[in-house]
Amino acid sequence: MSKAVPITLYSGLEPLFSIGAIIVRFHWLLLTILSTLLFALPAQAGRLLFWRYENNQNRLIFTTDSRVQPRAQLIPNPTRIVLDLPGITLNRSTVDQTIGGNIRSVRVGQFNSQTTRLVIELAPGYTVDPAQVKVRGLSPTQWTVELPDPQPIRNSPPTRPTPPPNRPTPAPQLPLNTSPSSFQDENNFQVTRNGLFIRLDKQGQNRDIRVEDRQEEEAKTIQFTLPGTSFPKALIDRTLAVNKYGVSDIKFEQPQPSQGILTLRVAKDSPGWQAYYSRLGGLVLLPQGGIPKVENLTPPEPSPEVTVSPAKNENPTISAIELTSNNQLLIRADGPIRGQGTIYRRTGIFEIRIPNAQLAEPVQGPQLGSDSPIYQLKVRQENTDTVVIQVRPSLGVRLGGLRQPNDQTLSLEVISLRATTPPPRNPRDPRNPTPITVPPPSNNPSPTPSLPPGSQTPRGRVLVVIDPGHGGKDPGAVGLGGLREVDVILPISLEVSQLLKQQGVEVMMTRNADYFISLQGRTAMANRARANIFVSIHANAVGGGRSNVSGMETFYAGNRQLADAIHRSILRNVTVARDRGVKRARFYVLRTSRMPSALVEVGFVTGSVDNARLRDPAYRSQMARAIALGILDYIRQKRL
């Protein structure tokens, strides 16, 4: 998160220039003006940067980029330890990670616009003593939540098994009869805003579709052979006019009961077209490159056997979606509609499918404020006559059943679990939530990562790229106790970035969360940005069960000055298991970066000494501070 630049710049405790300085660079004056404007803006929320649950230690670890004082409570039935982080945002969708054993899952989501919520849910039939749950702030931005061993609940009632992840549980289907049992012939084929749609009686597999282009003198034909597909009888042996997207007509053939053939007659310069089956029993035809590639093409002369043009969509139009004061989500149309709801347990999304309907342009939707019971609402036209609405509730909100107040309206019940005026509670009742004490964070290490006096602020624009290795599908090395390289180096890299920014250095990170980026993408990012420095941060590993191998080492490919500066700083500021030296290596990120670069191996996740240290957030902070100081030393040496 960008921060305002103070009017007086400091290098540690001493001002970088005195008040009486005669020469002030223009860009410092510009930064001063910008600082004044930025200080007048409202404060931005902090972000949750990193979290991990360590199952073997019953411990949750999380890091934010600004100070936070969590609130914690234990909620029964099922047992959950709930932590709210005021002033912290997640900046992504809800995450639900299955753990296993006595811990069912860990969920992280946006409770409201200014609060992130972390939930540790125990397996059914288990609980913990809330007095033994220890929430500790190693610093105001680094926190741990340590759980005692879960214990079985005595005389607990049997619980319903939890459905496996990703398997949708259908909500009760509406007993509606407002839609005819069969569609009129003209609705079997339609031209849509994205391409063409054909209704099917039977569909095959996408992998079996065959496409053949044939060039004619004045036009081109594209033929789709569709094994396993049956067209509606009203379409067989028909050629329908299209006259749009460079397509003059479309021909339907059914040479066998389970094989259909479609032929498009398109403009001579038309791109190819592709076909895929819809989940709703239809075929979608799309131009390669999208509609912009074909919307201005002139269709060729139609085939002589063209019989009819496609009909206009006469389906009911959904014009408004409202959230009422009594927490009902209403979907209104100008004609009879029906719908089916599905709850996706893993994501919490309630999906409503409305066949034989279309969306108005635009659709009137509700205003979702910070206290709205609905966190996200997505509406889309999936094909010519199917509307899909996805509702994601806010944390603390449950969605009820789908109802039909009248034939032109659907309603979804929205149930808030956060009562505004809660009834009197018996503090001894085990069914009530129990607060968990959260003491203020420790000031050792320092509340905000900082650098000592003497760490010079750079003179001009300096761009440093920090590259946390691996990520996403590539966890890197996995060491003793399942410690993963990615879980060590991301917190270190984030803190290095924060420390450098405090000193006026511009920082770009190749990734700031746990996702994959290729080696080529990492150095390409730095090269495009014309960075001054590139530092890749990793953790080491060795096979053969050699847990006695530990230590830190630094690599370079060309000039070793940057690697030397970082390495010396680590040895000065961190007690390492062993100094393994500065070495030359032709790692991809070193030899393809066009600026001074270094790769730091902060320790061995497979080494017994390093493994214990790298698990410790305080040790990782020391390592981050040392790397940042080494980078600043290099900047000062080079007078950047």
C-alpha positions as CSV (number, residue, x, y, z in Angstrom):
1,M,0.0,0.0,0.0
2,S,1.5,3.4,-1.0
3,K,2.1,5.8,1.9
4,A,2.5,9.6,2.0
5,V,6.0,10.9,1.8
6,P,6.8,13.2,4.8
7,I,7.9,16.8,4.1
8,T,11.2,16.3,5.9
9,L,13.0,13.2,4.9
10,Y,15.1,11.3,7.4
11,S,17.9,8.7,7.1
12,G,17.4,6.9,10.4
13,L,17.4,9.7,13.0
14,E,19.3,12.4,11.1
15,P,17.7,14.7,8.5
16,L,18.8,14.1,5.0
17,F,19.2,17.8,4.4
18,S,18.9,20.8,6.8
19,I,16.2,23.4,6.8
20,G,18.6,26.0,5.6
21,A,19.6,24.1,2.6
22,I,19.9,26.4,-0.4
23,I,19.3,23.8,-3.1
24,V,16.1,21.7,-3.1
25,R,15.5,19.4,-6.0
26,F,12.3,20.0,-7.9
27,H,11.0,16.5,-7.3
28,W,11.3,16.8,-3.5
29,L,9.2,19.9,-3.8
30,L,6.7,18.0,-5.9
31,L,6.7,15.2,-3.3
32,T,6.0,17.7,-0.6
33,I,3.0,19.0,-2.4
34,L,1.7,15.5,-3.0
35,S,2.3,14.7,0.7
36,T,0.1,17.5,1.8
37,L,-2.6,16.4,-0.5
38,L,-2.3,12.8,0.6
39,F,-2.5,13.6,4.3
40,A,-5.8,15.3,3.6
41,L,-7.3,12.1,2.2
42,P,-9.1,9.6,4.4
43,A,-6.9,6.8,5.7
44,Q,-6.9,3.6,3.7
45,A,-7.6,0.2,5.2
46,G,-4.7,-2.2,5.7
47,R,-4.5,-5.6,4.0
48,L,-4.1,-9.1,5.1
49,L,-0.9,-10.1,3.4
50,F,-0.3,-13.7,4.5
51,W,-1.8,-16.5,6.5
52,R,-1.0,-20.1,7.2
53,Y,-2.4,-22.9,9.4
54,E,0.3,-25.2,10.9
55,N,-1.7,-28.4,11.6
56,N,1.2,-30.1,13.4
57,Q,1.3,-27.3,15.9
58,N,-2.4,-26.3,16.0
59,R,-1.4,-22.8,15.1
60,L,-2.6,-20.1,12.8
61,I,-0.2,-17.4,11.7
62,F,-1.1,-14.2,9.8
63,T,0.5,-11.0,8.8
64,T,-1.0,-7.6,7.9
65,D,0.6,-4.5,6.3
66,S,-0.7,-2.2,9.1
67,R,-1.3,-2.3,12.8
68,V,-4.3,-4.3,14.0
69,Q,-5.8,-5.4,17.3
70,P,-7.8,-8.5,16.6
71,R,-11.1,-9.5,18.3
72,A,-11.6,-13.2,19.1
73,Q,-14.5,-15.4,20.2
74,L,-15.4,-19.0,20.4
75,I,-18.8,-19.9,18.8
76,P,-20.3,-23.4,19.3
77,N,-22.4,-25.7,17.1
78,P,-20.1,-26.3,15.3
79,T,-17.1,-25.1,17.4
80,R,-15.4,-22.2,15.7
81,I,-12.6,-19.8,16.8
82,V,-13.5,-16.5,15.1
83,L,-11.0,-13.6,14.7
84,D,-12.1,-10.2,13.4
85,L,-9.4,-7.8,12.1
86,P,-10.8,-4.3,12.2
87,G,-9.4,-1.9,9.5
88,I,-8.1,-4.8,7.4
89,T,-9.3,-5.8,4.0
90,L,-8.8,-9.1,2.1
91,N,-8.9,-7.9,-1.5
92,R,-10.0,-11.3,-2.8
93,S,-12.9,-13.7,-2.6
94,T,-13.5,-15.9,0.5
95,V,-10.9,-18.7,1.0
96,D,-12.0,-22.0,2.5
97,Q,-9.1,-24.4,3.2
98,T,-9.8,-28.0,4.4
99,I,-7.3,-29.0,7.1
100,G,-8.2,-32.5,8.3
101,G,-8.2,-34.4,11.6
102,N,-9.8,-32.5,14.5
103,I,-9.7,-29.2,12.5
104,R,-12.2,-29.2,9.7
105,S,-11.2,-26.0,7.9
106,V,-9.9,-22.5,8.0
107,R,-12.0,-19.8,6.3
108,V,-10.9,-16.3,5.5
109,G,-13.4,-13.7,4.2
110,Q,-14.5,-10.1,4.2
111,F,-16.9,-9.7,7.2
112,N,-17.8,-6.2,6.1
113,S,-16.0,-3.5,4.1
114,Q,-13.6,-2.7,6.9
115,T,-13.1,-6.0,8.7
116,T,-11.5,-9.3,7.6
117,R,-12.7,-12.4,9.4
118,L,-10.7,-15.6,10.0
119,V,-12.6,-18.7,11.1
120,I,-11.0,-21.9,12.5
121,E,-13.7,-24.6,12.4
122,L,-13.3,-27.8,14.4
123,A,-14.5,-31.2,13.3
124,P,-18.0,-32.0,14.3
125,G,-18.2,-33.2,17.9
126,Y,-15.0,-31.5,19.1
127,T,-14.4,-28.3,21.1
128,V,-11.6,-26.4,22.9
129,D,-11.4,-24.5,26.1
130,P,-11.5,-20.8,25.1
131,A,-9.3,-19.9,28.1
132,Q,-6.5,-22.0,26.5
133,V,-6.7,-20.3,23.1
134,K,-3.7,-18.0,23.0
135,V,-3.8,-15.1,20.6
136,R,-0.3,-13.4,20.6
137,G,0.9,-10.4,18.7
138,L,4.6,-10.8,17.9
139,S,4.3,-7.3,16.6
140,P,1.2,-5.2,15.7
141,T,1.4,-6.7,12.2
142,Q,2.4,-10.3,13.0
143,W,0.0,-12.6,15.0
144,T,-0.3,-16.2,16.0
145,V,-3.3,-18.1,17.3
146,E,-2.4,-21.2,19.2
147,L,-5.1,-23.8,20.0
148,P,-5.0,-26.6,22.7
149,D,-5.7,-30.1,21.5
150,P,-9.4,-30.4,20.6
151,Q,-11.4,-32.6,22.9
152,P,-14.6,-34.6,22.2
153,I,-17.8,-33.0,23.3
154,R,-19.5,-35.1,25.9
155,N,-23.0,-36.4,25.0
156,S,-22.8,-34.4,21.8
157,P,-25.7,-35.1,19.4
158,P,-25.0,-36.9,16.2
159,T,-24.0,-34.6,13.4
160,R,-25.0,-34.7,9.7
161,P,-22.0,-35.6,7.5
162,T,-20.6,-32.6,5.7
163,P,-20.9,-32.9,1.9
164,P,-17.6,-33.1,0.1
165,P,-16.2,-29.8,-1.3
166,N,-17.3,-28.5,-4.7
167,R,-20.4,-30.7,-4.8
168,P,-23.5,-28.5,-5.1
169,T,-26.4,-29.2,-2.9
170,P,-29.6,-28.4,-4.8
171,A,-32.0,-26.1,-3.0
172,P,-35.7,-27.0,-3.2
173,Q,-36.9,-26.5,-6.7
174,L,-39.9,-24.2,-7.1
175,P,-43.1,-26.0,-8.0
176,L,-43.9,-23.8,-10.9
177,N,-45.9,-24.4,-14.0
178,T,-45.7,-21.0,-15.6
179,S,-43.5,-22.1,-18.5
180,P,-44.8,-24.2,-21.4
181,S,-43.5,-27.8,-21.6
182,S,-42.0,-27.3,-25.0
183,F,-40.5,-24.3,-26.8
184,Q,-41.7,-22.9,-30.1
185,D,-39.6,-23.8,-33.1
186,E,-38.3,-20.2,-33.6
187,N,-36.6,-20.4,-30.2
188,N,-34.4,-23.3,-31.2
189,F,-31.8,-21.0,-32.9
190,Q,-31.0,-17.4,-32.0
191,V,-28.4,-14.8,-32.7
192,T,-27.0,-13.4,-29.5
193,R,-24.8,-10.5,-28.5
194,N,-21.8,-12.9,-28.3
195,G,-22.4,-15.3,-31.2
196,L,-25.0,-18.0,-32.1
197,F,-27.0,-20.4,-29.9
198,I,-28.7,-23.6,-31.0
199,R,-30.9,-25.6,-28.7
200,L,-30.2,-29.4,-28.7
201,D,-32.2,-32.5,-27.9
202,K,-29.0,-34.4,-27.2
203,Q,-25.4,-33.2,-27.0
204,G,-22.0,-34.8,-27.3
205,Q,-18.6,-34.1,-25.9
206,N,-16.6,-30.9,-26.7
207,R,-13.5,-33.0,-27.4
208,D,-15.3,-34.9,-30.2
209,I,-16.3,-31.7,-32.2
210,R,-14.6,-31.6,-35.6
211,V,-14.3,-28.3,-37.6
212,E,-13.5,-28.0,-41.4
213,D,-13.1,-24.8,-43.3
214,R,-13.8,-24.7,-47.1
215,Q,-12.9,-21.7,-49.2
216,E,-15.2,-20.8,-52.1
217,E,-14.9,-18.1,-54.7
218,E,-17.1,-15.5,-53.0
219,A,-17.5,-16.9,-49.5
220,K,-16.2,-19.5,-47.0
221,T,-18.1,-22.3,-45.3
222,I,-17.3,-23.7,-41.9
223,Q,-18.6,-27.1,-41.2
224,F,-19.0,-28.6,-37.6
225,T,-19.4,-32.3,-37.3
226,L,-21.0,-33.1,-33.9
227,P,-20.9,-36.8,-32.8
228,G,-23.5,-37.6,-30.2
229,T,-25.7,-34.6,-31.0
230,S,-29.3,-34.5,-32.0
231,F,-31.0,-31.3,-33.3
232,P,-34.7,-30.4,-32.6
233,K,-36.9,-31.8,-35.3
234,A,-37.9,-28.3,-36.3
235,L,-34.3,-27.5,-37.3
236,I,-33.3,-30.6,-39.3
237,D,-32.8,-30.0,-43.0
238,R,-33.4,-26.3,-42.6
239,T,-31.2,-23.4,-43.6
240,L,-31.8,-20.2,-41.6
241,A,-30.7,-16.7,-42.5
242,V,-28.4,-15.0,-40.0
243,N,-27.1,-11.8,-41.8
244,K,-24.9,-10.8,-38.9
245,Y,-21.3,-11.1,-37.8
246,G,-20.3,-11.9,-41.4
247,V,-22.5,-15.0,-41.4
248,S,-25.2,-15.2,-44.2
249,D,-26.9,-18.4,-43.1
250,I,-26.6,-21.6,-41.1
251,K,-27.6,-25.1,-42.3
252,F,-28.7,-28.0,-40.0
253,E,-28.3,-31.7,-41.1
254,Q,-28.9,-34.9,-39.1
255,P,-27.4,-37.7,-41.2
256,Q,-27.6,-40.1,-38.3
257,P,-29.7,-40.1,-35.1
258,S,-26.7,-39.3,-33.0
259,Q,-24.6,-37.1,-35.3
260,G,-25.4,-33.6,-36.4
261,I,-23.7,-31.4,-39.0
262,L,-23.8,-27.6,-38.9
263,T,-22.6,-25.5,-41.8
264,L,-22.0,-21.7,-41.6
265,R,-21.7,-19.6,-44.8
266,V,-19.4,-16.7,-43.8
267,A,-17.6,-13.8,-45.4
268,K,-14.4,-14.6,-47.3
269,D,-12.2,-12.8,-44.8
270,S,-14.0,-14.1,-41.7
271,P,-11.9,-15.6,-38.9
272,G,-12.6,-19.2,-37.9
273,W,-15.5,-20.1,-35.6
274,Q,-15.5,-22.4,-32.6
275,A,-18.3,-24.5,-31.0
276,Y,-18.8,-25.8,-27.5
277,Y,-21.6,-27.3,-25.6
278,S,-23.5,-25.4,-22.9
279,R,-24.3,-27.0,-19.6
280,L,-28.0,-26.2,-20.3
281,G,-28.4,-28.4,-23.3
282,G,-27.3,-26.2,-26.2
283,L,-24.5,-25.4,-28.6
284,V,-22.7,-22.0,-28.6
285,L,-20.9,-20.8,-31.7
286,L,-18.3,-18.0,-31.2
287,P,-15.9,-16.3,-33.6
288,Q,-12.3,-16.7,-32.9
289,G,-11.0,-13.4,-31.4
290,G,-14.5,-12.4,-30.3
291,I,-17.3,-10.3,-31.8
292,P,-15.1,-7.3,-32.5
293,K,-13.4,-9.4,-35.2
294,V,-16.7,-10.0,-37.1
295,E,-19.2,-7.3,-36.2
296,N,-18.3,-5.1,-39.2
297,L,-18.0,-7.9,-41.8
298,T,-20.5,-8.0,-44.7
299,P,-22.2,-11.4,-45.0
300,P,-21.9,-13.1,-48.5
301,E,-25.0,-13.8,-50.6
302,P,-27.2,-16.4,-48.8
303,S,-27.6,-20.0,-50.0
304,P,-30.6,-20.5,-52.3
305,E,-32.2,-22.9,-49.8
306,V,-32.6,-20.3,-47.0
307,T,-36.0,-20.8,-45.5
308,V,-36.5,-18.4,-42.6
309,S,-34.8,-15.9,-40.5
310,P,-34.3,-16.4,-36.7
311,A,-37.1,-15.1,-34.5
312,K,-36.8,-12.3,-32.0
313,N,-36.4,-13.3,-28.4
314,E,-39.8,-12.9,-26.8
315,N,-38.8,-14.3,-23.4
316,P,-39.8,-12.4,-20.2
317,T,-37.3,-9.7,-19.3
318,I,-35.8,-9.4,-15.8
319,S,-35.8,-5.7,-15.1
320,A,-34.9,-5.3,-11.4
321,I,-33.3,-7.0,-8.5
322,E,-34.2,-5.5,-5.1
323,L,-33.1,-6.0,-1.5
324,T,-36.0,-5.1,0.7
325,S,-35.9,-3.7,4.2
326,N,-37.1,-7.1,5.6
327,N,-34.1,-8.8,4.0
328,Q,-35.7,-10.4,0.9
329,L,-33.9,-10.4,-2.4
330,L,-36.5,-9.9,-5.0
331,I,-36.1,-10.7,-8.7
332,R,-38.8,-9.0,-10.9
333,A,-39.7,-9.7,-14.5
334,D,-42.3,-8.4,-17.0
335,G,-43.7,-11.9,-17.5
336,P,-43.9,-15.4,-16.0
337,I,-40.6,-16.8,-14.8
338,R,-39.4,-19.8,-12.9
339,G,-36.1,-20.5,-11.2
340,Q,-34.0,-23.2,-9.5
341,G,-31.5,-22.5,-6.7
342,T,-28.3,-24.3,-5.9
343,I,-26.1,-23.8,-2.8
344,Y,-22.3,-24.3,-3.3
345,R,-21.2,-25.2,0.2
346,R,-17.5,-24.6,-0.3
347,T,-17.8,-21.0,-1.5
348,G,-21.1,-20.1,0.1
349,I,-22.5,-18.9,-3.2
350,F,-26.2,-19.4,-3.9
351,E,-26.8,-19.6,-7.7
352,I,-30.2,-19.0,-9.2
353,R,-30.9,-20.2,-12.8
354,I,-33.8,-18.7,-14.6
355,P,-34.6,-20.4,-18.0
356,N,-36.6,-18.7,-20.8
357,A,-35.7,-15.2,-19.6
358,Q,-33.5,-12.3,-20.7
359,L,-31.9,-9.4,-18.9
360,A,-33.0,-5.8,-19.4
361,E,-30.3,-3.3,-20.4
362,P,-29.5,-2.1,-17.8
363,V,-30.9,-4.2,-14.9
364,Q,-31.7,-2.1,-11.8
365,G,-29.8,-3.6,-8.9
366,P,-29.5,-3.0,-5.1
367,Q,-26.9,-0.7,-3.5
368,L,-24.6,-3.0,-1.5
369,G,-23.1,-0.9,1.3
370,S,-20.6,-1.8,4.0
371,D,-23.3,-3.3,6.3
372,S,-25.2,-5.0,3.5
373,P,-26.1,-8.7,4.2
374,I,-25.1,-9.4,0.6
375,Y,-21.3,-9.2,-0.1
376,Q,-21.4,-9.7,-3.9
377,L,-24.1,-10.0,-6.5
378,K,-23.3,-11.2,-10.1
379,V,-25.9,-11.3,-12.9
380,R,-25.3,-12.6,-16.4
381,Q,-27.0,-13.7,-19.5
382,E,-25.5,-17.2,-19.9
383,N,-27.1,-17.8,-23.3
384,T,-30.1,-16.4,-25.3
385,D,-32.7,-17.6,-22.8
386,T,-31.0,-18.3,-19.5
387,V,-30.2,-15.8,-16.8
388,V,-27.8,-16.7,-14.0
389,I,-27.7,-14.8,-10.7
390,Q,-25.0,-15.6,-8.1
391,V,-25.4,-14.3,-4.6
392,R,-22.5,-14.3,-2.1
393,P,-23.6,-13.5,1.5
394,S,-21.6,-11.4,3.9
395,L,-20.0,-13.3,6.8
396,G,-22.5,-13.8,9.5
397,V,-25.4,-14.1,7.0
398,R,-27.2,-17.2,5.8
399,L,-29.4,-17.5,2.7
400,G,-32.7,-19.3,3.0
401,G,-34.9,-20.9,0.3
402,L,-36.0,-19.6,-3.1
403,R,-39.7,-18.7,-3.1
404,Q,-42.2,-17.5,-5.7
405,P,-44.5,-14.7,-4.3
406,N,-46.2,-14.4,-7.8
407,D,-45.5,-15.6,-11.3
408,Q,-43.4,-12.6,-12.2
409,T,-41.2,-12.5,-9.0
410,L,-38.7,-14.8,-7.3
411,S,-37.6,-14.1,-3.7
412,L,-34.5,-15.3,-1.7
413,E,-34.6,-15.1,2.0
414,V,-31.5,-13.4,3.5
415,I,-31.1,-14.3,7.2
416,S,-28.6,-12.2,9.3
417,L,-27.0,-14.1,12.2
418,R,-25.9,-10.8,13.8
419,A,-28.9,-9.6,15.8
420,T,-28.9,-5.8,16.2
421,T,-30.5,-6.1,19.7
422,P,-29.4,-9.5,21.0
423,P,-31.6,-11.1,23.7
424,P,-30.2,-11.4,27.2
425,R,-27.6,-14.2,27.3
426,N,-26.7,-16.5,30.1
427,P,-22.9,-16.3,30.3
428,R,-22.8,-19.9,31.6
429,D,-24.8,-21.3,28.7
430,P,-22.2,-23.2,26.6
431,R,-24.3,-22.5,23.5
432,N,-23.4,-18.8,23.6
433,P,-20.3,-17.3,22.0
434,T,-17.4,-16.9,24.5
435,P,-15.0,-14.0,24.1
436,I,-11.3,-14.8,23.9
437,T,-8.8,-12.5,25.5
438,V,-6.4,-10.8,23.0
439,P,-3.6,-8.9,24.8
440,P,-1.9,-6.0,23.0
441,P,0.9,-7.0,20.7
442,S,4.5,-7.1,21.8
443,N,6.8,-4.2,21.1
444,N,9.7,-6.6,20.6
445,P,10.3,-6.8,17.7
446,S,9.5,-3.2,17.0
447,P,5.8,-2.4,16.2
448,T,6.6,-1.2,12.7
449,P,9.6,-2.7,10.9
450,S,12.3,0.0,10.9
451,L,15.9,0.5,10.0
452,P,18.6,2.0,12.2
453,P,20.3,5.4,11.7
454,G,22.8,5.4,8.9
455,S,20.6,3.5,6.4
456,Q,20.7,6.2,3.8
457,T,17.7,7.2,1.8
458,P,18.5,7.1,-2.0
459,R,19.2,10.3,-3.8
460,G,16.9,9.9,-6.7
461,R,14.4,7.4,-8.2
462,V,15.5,3.9,-7.4
463,L,13.4,0.9,-8.3
464,V,14.1,-2.4,-6.6
465,V,12.3,-5.6,-7.7
466,I,11.8,-8.1,-4.8
467,D,11.2,-11.6,-6.1
468,P,9.8,-14.2,-3.6
469,G,10.6,-17.5,-5.3
470,H,8.1,-20.1,-6.4
471,G,4.4,-19.7,-5.4
472,G,1.0,-21.2,-6.2
473,K,1.3,-24.6,-7.8
474,D,5.1,-24.5,-7.1
475,P,5.6,-24.6,-3.3
476,G,9.4,-24.9,-3.7
477,A,11.3,-27.0,-1.2
478,V,9.4,-28.9,1.5
479,G,11.4,-29.5,4.7
480,L,11.1,-31.0,8.2
481,G,7.6,-31.0,9.6
482,G,6.1,-30.0,6.2
483,L,7.6,-26.5,6.3
484,R,7.3,-25.1,2.8
485,E,9.7,-22.7,1.1
486,V,6.9,-20.5,-0.1
487,D,5.6,-20.0,3.5
488,V,9.0,-18.8,4.6
489,I,10.0,-16.5,1.9
490,L,6.8,-14.6,1.2
491,P,6.6,-13.0,4.7
492,I,10.3,-12.1,4.5
493,S,9.9,-10.6,1.0
494,L,6.9,-8.5,2.1
495,E,8.8,-7.1,5.0
496,V,11.8,-6.3,2.9
497,S,9.5,-4.4,0.6
498,Q,7.9,-2.5,3.5
499,L,11.3,-1.5,5.0
500,L,12.6,-0.2,1.6
501,K,9.5,1.8,1.0
502,Q,9.9,3.5,4.4
503,Q,13.3,4.7,3.2
504,G,11.9,6.3,0.0
505,V,12.8,3.4,-2.3
506,E,10.3,2.4,-5.0
507,V,9.6,-1.3,-4.8
508,M,8.0,-3.7,-7.2
509,M,7.2,-7.3,-6.1
510,T,7.0,-10.1,-8.7
511,R,4.2,-11.5,-6.5
512,N,2.7,-10.4,-3.2
513,A,0.6,-13.4,-2.5
514,D,0.7,-17.2,-3.0
515,Y,0.3,-17.6,-6.7
516,F,2.5,-18.9,-9.5
517,I,4.6,-16.8,-11.9
518,S,7.1,-18.2,-14.4
519,L,10.8,-17.5,-14.3
520,Q,10.5,-15.7,-17.6
521,G,7.7,-13.5,-16.2
522,R,9.8,-12.5,-13.2
523,T,12.7,-11.1,-15.0
524,A,10.6,-9.7,-17.9
525,M,8.7,-7.7,-15.3
526,A,11.9,-6.2,-13.9
527,N,13.4,-5.6,-17.4
528,R,10.2,-3.8,-18.6
529,A,10.1,-1.6,-15.6
530,R,13.8,-0.7,-16.0
531,A,14.5,-1.6,-12.4
532,N,17.8,-0.6,-10.8
533,I,18.1,-3.7,-8.6
534,F,16.7,-7.3,-8.7
535,V,16.8,-9.5,-5.5
536,S,15.3,-13.0,-5.5
537,I,14.6,-14.6,-2.1
538,H,14.6,-18.3,-1.6
539,A,15.0,-21.1,1.1
540,N,17.3,-24.0,0.5
541,A,17.0,-27.8,0.8
542,V,19.1,-30.9,0.6
543,G,18.1,-34.5,0.2
544,G,19.2,-37.7,1.7
545,G,17.8,-36.9,5.2
546,R,20.8,-34.7,5.9
547,S,19.2,-32.6,8.6
548,N,22.6,-31.5,9.8
549,V,23.0,-29.2,6.8
550,S,22.1,-25.6,7.5
551,G,23.3,-22.2,6.6
552,M,22.9,-19.1,4.4
553,E,24.4,-18.3,1.0
554,T,24.1,-15.6,-1.7
555,F,24.4,-16.0,-5.5
556,Y,25.2,-13.7,-8.4
557,A,25.8,-14.1,-12.1
558,G,27.6,-11.0,-13.2
559,N,28.9,-8.3,-10.9
560,R,29.0,-9.6,-7.3
561,Q,28.8,-6.2,-5.5
562,L,25.1,-6.4,-4.7
563,A,25.4,-10.0,-3.5
564,D,28.4,-9.0,-1.3
565,A,26.5,-6.0,0.3
566,I,23.4,-8.2,1.1
567,H,25.6,-11.1,2.4
568,R,27.7,-8.8,4.7
569,S,24.5,-7.2,6.1
570,I,23.0,-10.6,6.9
571,L,26.2,-11.7,8.7
572,R,26.2,-8.5,10.7
573,N,22.6,-8.5,11.8
574,V,21.5,-12.2,11.9
575,T,22.9,-15.2,13.8
576,V,23.1,-17.7,11.0
577,A,23.8,-21.4,11.4
578,R,26.7,-21.3,8.9
579,D,28.1,-18.8,6.4
580,R,28.1,-20.7,3.2
581,G,29.5,-17.7,1.3
582,V,28.9,-15.7,-1.9
583,K,28.9,-17.9,-5.0
584,R,28.6,-17.4,-8.8
585,A,25.7,-19.3,-10.4
586,R,23.8,-19.1,-13.7
587,F,20.3,-19.2,-12.3
588,Y,17.7,-18.0,-14.9
589,V,16.6,-15.0,-12.9
590,L,20.2,-13.9,-12.5
591,R,21.5,-14.3,-16.0
592,T,18.4,-12.8,-17.7
593,S,17.9,-9.7,-15.6
594,R,19.5,-6.6,-17.1
595,M,20.3,-4.9,-13.8
596,P,22.5,-5.8,-10.9
597,S,20.9,-8.9,-9.3
598,A,21.4,-11.3,-6.4
599,L,19.6,-14.5,-5.1
600,V,19.6,-15.0,-1.4
601,E,19.1,-18.5,0.2
602,V,18.0,-17.6,3.7
603,G,18.5,-21.1,5.1
604,F,17.6,-24.8,4.7
605,V,14.1,-25.9,5.4
606,T,15.5,-29.4,5.6
607,G,18.1,-28.4,8.2
608,S,17.2,-29.0,11.9
609,V,18.7,-25.6,13.0
610,D,17.5,-23.5,10.1
611,N,14.0,-25.1,10.1
612,A,13.3,-24.1,13.7
613,R,14.5,-20.6,13.0
614,L,12.7,-20.1,9.8
615,R,9.4,-21.0,11.5
616,D,9.9,-18.1,13.9
617,P,8.4,-14.8,12.7
618,A,10.9,-12.9,14.8
619,Y,13.8,-14.6,13.1
620,R,12.3,-13.9,9.6
621,S,11.9,-10.3,10.6
622,Q,15.6,-10.1,11.4
623,M,16.4,-11.7,8.1
624,A,14.2,-9.2,6.2
625,R,15.7,-6.3,8.0
626,A,19.2,-7.5,7.1
627,I,18.4,-7.9,3.5
628,A,16.9,-4.5,3.3
629,L,19.9,-2.9,5.0
630,G,22.2,-4.7,2.5
631,I,20.2,-3.3,-0.4
632,L,20.4,0.2,1.0
633,D,24.2,-0.2,1.6
634,Y,24.5,-1.0,-2.1
635,I,22.4,1.9,-3.2
636,R,24.6,4.2,-1.1
637,Q,27.8,2.7,-2.5
638,K,26.6,3.3,-6.0
639,R,25.2,6.8,-5.2
640,L,21.9,5.9,-6.8
